[in-house]
Amino acid sequence: MVLIQDDKGLYCPAGDFYIDPWRPVARAIITHAHGDHARPGCTSYLCAEAGKLPLALRVGSHIQTVQYGEQLSMGGAKISLHPAGHVLGSAQIRVEVGGEVWVVSGDYKRETDPTCDPFEVVRCHTFITESTFGLPIYRWSPAEAVMQNIYSWWQTNAEAGKPSLLFSYVMGKTQRIMASLAVFDNCSDSLYAHGALQQMNQAYRESHVFLPDAPNPLTMPANHDFSSALIFAPPSAQGTPWMQRFKNSVTGRASGWMRVRGRRRRLALDRGFILSDHADWPGLLRTISDTGAERVVASHGSAQILTRYLQERGLDTDVMTTSPWDESEDVQE
């Protein structure tokens, strides 16, 4: 076996390293810097060069980087990282041992994103795929249309003198929306971002991703007028005293989970925008086919359903368990 699973995560015996380990290990290769894939405490980390600064915010130092496509040898394994299209620096990990090639996708999407490199198809014998949104109901509209809807919602609220509070994940989703909105008029002077987003926004800027200015609203004078503002905040800020500064505000959230009927109402939101940094159902099936994999292992989300669907179509499949703290919607959007 090229990769096996033990109590620390996904392990390569030939190379003596782990991919996105659950617990501290000596050598960790990280697909991307989201908290369910990158955990502190490892002796050393390897990631794609583009993802170094976001990963440093999660785990600190001891980070080695490689360019996409650059091949390394670790013991008896050959390693290379390839764009996953999920967030800045996200990578698929290609592992070759004795001529057998496995690819660990991490999280991925097939849509273009102005803040990260586009997904690259990597041919392999075994493909370990995420399946966060592995149900046929999950089908995304073009991102351009969603961004237009977010912009129109914001402008309508501004005309009514109401601040727009948009809840979006700290890494990836927020920056993707900010970069996408930069092409619209009246954007540069009216964006703000919660303090919890500032470090990640800066990491993106220092990684040469253009983001419009979005200061922390708490640095503004007490009488500052936010009536025409779009204010980004993490989902955890909803319902906290922080929101009291924005009188008559209208709330929205950008997430793939908004595709589920009733989710917006249960979260007490005024508006939900269906926008995910993960592949939808057609994207998962397309990617699995594109890899040419003879065996598919699914993890996260609806892995059982995806594998059953693939088995019925003749593929050799399996399910890989994940650590119990990996399934939170705050890290799977």
C-alpha positions in Angstrom: 0.0 0.0 0.0 1.3 3.4 -0.9 -0.7 5.1 1.9 -2.2 3.6 5.1 -4.3 5.1 7.9 -3.3 4.9 11.5 -4.2 6.7 14.7 -2.3 9.9 13.5 -3.8 10.0 10.0 -2.7 9.2 6.5 0.8 7.7 6.5 3.3 6.8 3.8 5.6 3.9 5.1 8.0 4.2 2.1 8.5 7.9 2.7 7.9 8.1 6.5 5.6 11.1 6.3 2.0 11.9 7.0 -0.5 13.9 4.9 -2.7 16.3 6.9 -2.1 14.4 10.1 -4.6 14.5 12.9 -2.0 14.5 15.7 1.6 15.9 15.9 4.1 13.9 13.8 7.7 14.3 12.7 7.0 15.1 9.0 3.7 16.4 7.7 2.8 17.3 4.2 -0.2 19.7 4.2 -2.7 20.1 1.5 -3.8 23.6 2.7 -4.1 25.8 5.7 -7.6 25.2 6.9 -7.8 24.1 10.5 -9.2 20.7 9.7 -6.1 19.9 7.5 -3.3 21.8 9.2 -2.7 21.4 12.9 0.1 22.7 15.1 2.7 20.6 16.9 4.4 18.8 14.1 8.2 18.8 13.9 8.3 19.9 10.2 5.8 20.8 7.5 5.8 20.8 3.8 3.4 22.8 1.6 3.1 24.5 -1.7 5.0 27.8 -1.8 1.8 29.8 -2.4 0.4 28.5 0.9 3.3 29.3 3.2 2.0 32.5 4.8 -1.5 31.2 5.6 0.0 28.0 7.0 2.3 29.9 9.2 -0.7 31.6 10.8 -2.0 28.1 11.7 1.2 26.3 12.8 4.0 28.8 13.2 7.4 28.0 11.8 9.3 24.9 10.6 7.7 25.1 7.1 9.4 23.9 3.9 7.9 24.8 0.6 8.0 23.5 -3.0 6.7 24.9 -6.2 3.7 23.2 -7.8 4.9 20.3 -9.9 8.4 20.1 -8.3 9.3 16.6 -7.5 11.0 15.5 -4.2 12.2 12.1 -3.0 11.5 11.0 0.5 12.9 7.6 1.2 11.3 5.3 -1.4 8.6 7.7 -2.3 8.5 10.4 -5.0 6.3 13.4 -4.0 4.9 16.4 -5.9 2.2 19.0 -5.1 -0.3 20.2 -7.7 -3.0 22.9 -7.6 -6.3 22.0 -6.0 -8.1 25.2 -6.8 -9.6 25.3 -3.2 -7.9 28.3 -1.6 -4.6 30.0 -1.8 -1.8 27.4 -1.8 -4.1 24.4 -1.8 -2.5 21.3 -3.2 -3.1 17.8 -4.3 -0.4 15.5 -3.1 0.9 13.0 -5.7 2.8 10.1 -4.1 4.6 7.5 -6.3 6.0 4.3 -4.8 7.4 1.5 -7.1 5.6 2.9 -10.1 2.2 3.0 -8.3 0.7 6.5 -8.1 -1.8 7.7 -5.5 -3.2 11.3 -5.4 -4.6 12.8 -2.2 -6.9 15.7 -3.3 -7.3 17.5 -0.1 -10.2 19.9 -0.7 -10.8 21.1 -4.3 -13.0 22.9 -6.7 -13.1 23.1 -10.5 -14.3 26.7 -10.8 -11.9 29.5 -11.4 -11.0 31.7 -8.4 -9.0 35.0 -8.6 -7.2 34.2 -5.4 -5.6 30.8 -6.2 -4.2 28.6 -9.0 -6.8 26.6 -10.9 -7.3 22.8 -10.3 -4.9 20.6 -12.2 -5.9 17.1 -13.2 -3.3 14.5 -12.0 -3.6 11.0 -13.5 -3.3 8.2 -10.9 -4.1 4.7 -10.0 -5.8 5.6 -6.7 -7.5 8.9 -6.1 -8.4 10.0 -2.5 -11.2 12.5 -3.0 -13.1 14.7 -0.6 -16.9 14.4 -0.7 -18.0 17.3 1.4 -20.9 18.1 -0.9 -21.2 14.5 -2.3 -24.9 14.5 -2.9 -26.8 15.2 -6.2 -28.6 18.2 -4.7 -25.3 20.2 -4.5 -24.9 21.9 -7.9 -23.3 25.3 -8.0 -24.4 28.3 -10.2 -21.5 30.1 -11.9 -19.5 32.1 -9.4 -19.8 35.3 -11.5 -23.6 35.2 -11.1 -23.3 34.7 -7.3 -20.9 37.6 -7.0 -23.3 39.8 -9.0 -26.0 38.8 -6.6 -23.9 39.7 -3.6 -23.0 43.1 -5.1 -26.7 43.9 -6.0 -27.8 42.9 -2.5 -25.2 45.2 -1.0 -26.1 48.1 -3.2 -29.8 47.7 -2.5 -29.1 47.7 1.2 -26.9 50.8 0.8 -29.6 52.7 -1.0 -31.9 52.0 1.9 -29.2 53.2 4.4 -28.6 49.7 5.9 -25.2 48.2 6.5 -24.7 44.7 4.9 -23.0 42.1 7.1 -21.7 39.2 5.2 -20.6 36.1 7.1 -17.9 34.1 5.3 -15.1 31.7 6.3 -11.9 33.3 7.5 -9.6 31.7 4.8 -10.6 31.5 1.2 -14.2 32.5 1.0 -13.8 36.0 2.3 -10.8 36.7 0.1 -12.4 35.2 -3.0 -15.5 37.5 -2.6 -13.4 40.5 -1.9 -11.2 40.0 -4.9 -14.2 39.3 -7.1 -16.1 42.4 -6.0 -13.1 44.6 -6.8 -14.2 44.7 -10.4 -17.5 46.5 -9.5 -18.0 50.3 -9.1 -18.2 51.9 -5.6 -16.3 49.1 -4.0 -13.0 50.5 -2.8 -14.3 53.0 -0.1 -17.0 50.9 1.5 -15.6 47.5 2.5 -14.7 46.6 6.1 -13.5 43.3 7.7 -13.9 42.0 11.2 -10.6 41.9 13.2 -10.5 38.1 13.0 -10.1 38.4 9.2 -7.3 40.9 9.1 -4.3 38.6 9.5 -5.5 36.3 6.8 -6.3 39.1 4.5 -2.8 40.5 5.0 -1.3 37.0 4.4 -3.1 36.9 1.0 -1.8 40.4 0.1 1.7 39.5 1.0 1.3 36.4 -1.2 0.7 38.8 -4.1 -3.1 38.4 -4.2 -4.9 41.7 -4.8 -7.6 42.5 -2.3 -9.3 45.9 -1.9 -8.8 47.7 1.3 -11.1 46.5 4.1 -10.1 48.0 7.5 -11.4 46.8 10.8 -14.6 48.7 11.5 -13.7 49.0 15.2 -10.8 51.3 14.2 -13.3 53.8 12.8 -14.5 56.7 14.9 -17.5 56.0 17.2 -19.8 58.1 15.0 -18.7 56.6 11.7 -21.4 56.1 9.1 -21.6 52.4 8.0 -25.0 52.8 6.3 -23.6 52.0 2.8 -20.9 49.5 4.0 -20.3 45.9 3.2 -18.8 44.3 6.3 -17.2 40.9 6.2 -17.2 38.8 9.4 -16.6 35.1 10.3 -19.8 33.1 11.0 -18.8 33.0 14.7 -19.5 36.8 14.9 -23.2 36.4 14.2 -25.3 37.2 17.3 -22.4 38.7 19.3 -22.2 42.2 20.8 -19.9 43.2 17.9 -22.9 43.5 15.6 -24.5 46.2 17.8 -22.2 48.8 16.2 -24.1 48.4 12.8 -27.6 49.8 13.3 -30.4 48.4 11.1 -28.0 46.0 9.4 -29.0 43.2 7.0 -27.3 39.9 7.3 -26.2 37.3 4.7 -23.9 34.3 4.5 -22.0 32.8 1.7 -21.7 29.0 1.9 -22.4 25.8 0.0 -24.8 24.9 2.8 -27.1 27.6 1.7 -28.2 25.1 -1.0 -30.2 23.2 1.7 -33.8 24.5 2.0 -34.5 26.1 5.3 -30.8 26.5 6.4 -30.9 30.3 6.0 -34.0 30.6 8.2 -32.6 28.3 10.9 -29.5 30.5 11.0 -31.7 33.7 11.3 -30.1 35.2 8.2 -31.8 37.7 5.9 -30.0 36.3 2.8 -28.1 33.2 1.8 -25.7 33.0 -1.1 -24.8 29.6 -2.5 -21.0 29.8 -2.9 -18.6 27.0 -2.0 -14.9 26.5 -2.3 -15.5 22.7 -2.7 -16.5 20.7 -5.8 -20.2 20.1 -6.3 -21.7 16.7 -7.2 -21.0 17.1 -11.0 -17.5 18.4 -10.2 -16.7 15.4 -8.0 -17.8 13.0 -10.7 -16.0 14.9 -13.4 -12.8 14.9 -11.5 -12.9 11.2 -10.6 -13.3 10.4 -14.2 -10.6 12.8 -15.3 -8.0 11.2 -13.1 -8.4 7.8 -14.7 -8.2 6.2 -11.3 -8.9 2.5 -11.0 -9.7 2.9 -7.3 -11.4 5.8 -5.5 -11.3 6.5 -1.8 -13.7 9.1 -0.4 -13.4 11.1 2.7 -15.4 13.8 4.5 -19.1 14.6 4.1 -21.1 12.2 2.1 -18.4 9.6 1.5 -20.7 6.6 1.9 -23.2 7.9 -0.6 -20.5 8.8 -3.2 -18.8 5.5 -3.0 -22.0 3.6 -3.3 -22.9 5.6 -6.4 -19.4 4.8 -7.9 -19.6 1.1 -6.9 -22.9 0.8 -8.9 -20.9 2.0 -11.9 -18.2 -0.5 -11.5 -15.4 1.4 -9.7 -13.4 -0.1 -6.9 -14.1 2.2 -4.0 -13.6 2.6 -0.2 -14.3 5.2 2.5 -11.5 6.8 4.6 -12.6 7.9 8.1 -11.6 11.4 9.2 -11.0 12.7 12.7 -14.2 13.6 14.6 -13.5 17.4 14.6 -13.2 17.6 10.8 -17.0 17.7 10.0 -17.8 21.2 11.3 -19.6 23.4 8.8 -17.3 26.2 9.8 -14.4 24.4 8.2 -16.4 22.7 5.4 -18.0 25.5 3.4 
